[in-house]
Amino acid sequence: MPVTPARNRQLGLFNLTLPAVIADPAQFYATLRTEAPVYFDPYLSTWLLSRHRDVQHLLAHPDTSTRMHHGDSLARFGTASLDEAFAMLDLHVSFVDGDDHRRLRRALAEPLQIQRVRTDLAEPITQAVTNTLLEMSDREVVDVVSTISSSVPTRVTKHLLDLDVDLETVQRWFNAWGDVVAAPGHVPTGNRKALLSVVAELVAYLKALVTRYEAQTMPPETMVGGLVSVMRSGGMTRDELIANLMMLVTAGTETTANLISNTIMTLADDPGLWALVNDRPQLIPEVVDEIARLHPPTQFTARRLLSSIELPSGGPLPAGASVVLMLAAANRDPQAFPDPDRVRIDRRFDRSGPRPLTFGHGAHYCFGAPLAQQETQLTIERLIERYTRITPLPGRTWRQNGNLRGLRTLPVRLVAKATKDTQTNAQEAAR
């Protein structure tokens, strides 16, 4: 049955704002799963579910809604300055249900289908990874986040959305909007005025981009051009187009950057795992999927119940309830994944057994997953081609974002593989 432990904030979402928990949330998730798998957070007036079967059940249940009534947050927190940002959020395909969700998803997902990613986007992804590694030159010590994991998806998304601005500006825009999307209740903390000023820059740029495409008889055959054509045919409104370009900003960069950096971190921390992918690069897809299970770039998602729903673990949740589904906790549920806190590439995620909820489940499964996986896999492939070893260095820090969990800095030492020239020079020196 649902329980409400009287332990103040010890089990609530507040924990995911604590730096120590962000750095290593595994114990928090284990406690939540064990002591209160169905927990009511009185501070946010929401239920937290952390067991895999419960989370998966609600992700797929037809009587749940992703509409979060952002106006309620405005009234509760007194943040009128978020009016425009919340109007954008209300039109995100992530926060729309039923026929409207299917209509928007059909247009947005088509360019990101797995076959399109492997063909149409193969060259842009390869170029993004290649240019990123070339810019590292021959440096032995680098910060993975600033030089690799932020650069690759930013370059790819810049290509997808036809953004004719420098990478630094793009990254600044993307980080700001990501802070809004990932905050509990979508109400960011800190210097909200400065944050929203950056978001306004991004909105203004995207509006001008769409206006420029609207003026063309035949928009270019790009993702944005295709979506403008959909808008012209009545498949979405102009506001929906702008809002979902904003959605692609976060989905295309923030979460993918976290996936890449979390993967490199895990490989750097585990020399045996690095040696394995070095010797058997064909295992990279399985390794990336397993690391994504352990360290998902998105820690939780939310739903509102349209009816009373009985949970597989027992007990009903009432109609109208707000529920936070702890994806990261579910991914470490030992009832779904034996030995859950270790990377095990012998796991077989097939239809007959539990699957990681890294990218969600059901109607709102992340349609950008193939793109994020392809960028991460190709980045790891190129790294093992160039380097014998990646060694972690002191100075690792985490971004203070409890939902879009990712590293702020990841200093490493790169040990380059010997080229034919260096091998020849070494042999001559040894004579």
Secondary structure as the mmCIF struct_conf table of DSSP 4:
data_model
#
loop_
_struct_conf.conf_type_id
_struct_conf.id
_struct_conf.beg_label_comp_id
_struct_conf.beg_label_asym_id
_struct_conf.beg_label_seq_id
_struct_conf.end_label_comp_id
_struct_conf.end_label_asym_id
_struct_conf.end_label_seq_id
STRN STRN1 VAL A 3 VAL A 3
BEND BEND1 ARG A 7 ARG A 7
TURN_TY1_P TURN_TY1_P1 ASN A 8 ARG A 9
BEND BEND2 GLN A 10 GLY A 12
HELX_RH_3T_P HELX_RH_3T_P1 LEU A 13 THR A 17
BEND BEND3 LEU A 18 LEU A 18
HELX_RH_AL_P HELX_RH_AL_P1 PRO A 19 ALA A 23
HELX_RH_AL_P HELX_RH_AL_P2 ALA A 26 GLU A 35
BEND BEND4 PRO A 37 PRO A 37
STRN STRN2 VAL A 38 ASP A 41
TURN_TY1_P TURN_TY1_P2 PRO A 42 SER A 45
STRN STRN3 THR A 46 LEU A 49
BEND BEND5 ARG A 51 ARG A 51
HELX_RH_AL_P HELX_RH_AL_P3 HIS A 52 ALA A 60
TURN_TY1_P TURN_TY1_P3 PRO A 62 ASP A 63
STRN STRN4 THR A 64 SER A 65
HELX_RH_AL_P HELX_RH_AL_P4 HIS A 70 PHE A 77
TURN_TY1_P TURN_TY1_P4 GLY A 78 GLY A 78
HELX_RH_3T_P HELX_RH_3T_P2 ALA A 80 LEU A 82
HELX_RH_AL_P HELX_RH_AL_P5 ASP A 83 LEU A 91
BEND BEND6 HIS A 92 HIS A 92
HELX_RH_3T_P HELX_RH_3T_P3 VAL A 93 PHE A 95
HELX_RH_AL_P HELX_RH_AL_P6 GLY A 98 ALA A 109
HELX_RH_3T_P HELX_RH_3T_P4 GLU A 110 LEU A 112
BEND BEND7 GLN A 113 GLN A 113
HELX_RH_AL_P HELX_RH_AL_P7 ILE A 114 THR A 119
TURN_TY1_P TURN_TY1_P5 ASP A 120 LEU A 121
HELX_RH_AL_P HELX_RH_AL_P8 ALA A 122 GLU A 135
TURN_TY1_P TURN_TY1_P6 MET A 136 ASP A 138
BEND BEND8 GLU A 140 GLU A 140
STRN STRN5 VAL A 141 ASP A 143
HELX_RH_AL_P HELX_RH_AL_P9 VAL A 144 VAL A 144
HELX_RH_PI_P HELX_RH_PI_P1 VAL A 145 SER A 149
TURN_TY1_P TURN_TY1_P7 SER A 150 SER A 150
HELX_RH_AL_P HELX_RH_AL_P10 SER A 151 LEU A 160
TURN_TY1_P TURN_TY1_P8 LEU A 161 ASP A 162
BEND BEND9 VAL A 165 VAL A 165
HELX_RH_AL_P HELX_RH_AL_P11 LEU A 167 ALA A 182
BEND BEND10 ALA A 183 ALA A 183
HELX_RH_3T_P HELX_RH_3T_P5 PRO A 184 HIS A 186
BEND BEND11 GLY A 190 GLY A 190
HELX_RH_AL_P HELX_RH_AL_P12 ARG A 192 GLU A 214
TURN_TY1_P TURN_TY1_P9 ALA A 215 ALA A 215
BEND BEND12 GLN A 216 MET A 218
BEND BEND13 GLU A 221 THR A 222
HELX_RH_AL_P HELX_RH_AL_P13 MET A 223 ARG A 232
TURN_TY1_P TURN_TY1_P10 SER A 233 GLY A 234
BEND BEND14 GLY A 235 MET A 236
HELX_RH_AL_P HELX_RH_AL_P14 ARG A 238 VAL A 249
HELX_RH_PI_P HELX_RH_PI_P2 THR A 250 GLU A 254
HELX_RH_AL_P HELX_RH_AL_P15 THR A 255 ASP A 269
HELX_RH_AL_P HELX_RH_AL_P16 PRO A 271 ASP A 279
HELX_RH_3T_P HELX_RH_3T_P6 PRO A 281 LEU A 283
HELX_RH_AL_P HELX_RH_AL_P17 ILE A 284 LEU A 294
BEND BEND15 HIS A 295 HIS A 295
BEND BEND16 PRO A 297 PRO A 297
STRN STRN6 THR A 298 THR A 298
STRN STRN7 THR A 301 LEU A 305
BEND BEND17 LEU A 306 SER A 307
STRN STRN8 ILE A 309 GLU A 310
TURN_TY1_P TURN_TY1_P11 PRO A 312 SER A 313
BEND BEND18 GLY A 314 GLY A 314
STRN STRN9 PRO A 316 LEU A 317
TURN_TY1_P TURN_TY1_P12 ALA A 319 GLY A 320
STRN STRN10 SER A 322 LEU A 325
HELX_RH_AL_P HELX_RH_AL_P18 LEU A 327 ALA A 330
TURN_TY1_P TURN_TY1_P13 ASN A 331 ARG A 332
TURN_TY1_P TURN_TY1_P14 PRO A 334 ALA A 336
BEND BEND19 PHE A 337 ASP A 339
TURN_TY1_P TURN_TY1_P15 PRO A 340 ASP A 341
BEND BEND20 ARG A 342 ARG A 342
TURN_TY1_P TURN_TY1_P16 ILE A 345 ASP A 346
TURN_TY1_P TURN_TY1_P17 ARG A 351 SER A 352
BEND BEND21 GLY A 353 GLY A 353
TURN_TY1_P TURN_TY1_P18 THR A 358 PHE A 359
HELX_RH_3T_P HELX_RH_3T_P7 GLY A 362 HIS A 364
TURN_TY1_P TURN_TY1_P19 PHE A 367 GLY A 368
HELX_RH_AL_P HELX_RH_AL_P19 ALA A 369 ARG A 386
STRN STRN11 TYR A 387 PRO A 392
BEND BEND22 PRO A 394 PRO A 394
STRN STRN12 THR A 397 TRP A 398
BEND BEND23 GLN A 400 GLN A 400
BEND BEND24 GLY A 402 ASN A 403
STRN STRN13 LEU A 404 LEU A 404
STRN STRN14 LEU A 407 THR A 409
STRN STRN15 PRO A 411 ALA A 416
HELX_LH_PP_P HELX_LH_PP_P1 LYS A 417 THR A 419
HELX_RH_AL_P HELX_RH_AL_P20 LYS A 420 ALA A 430
#
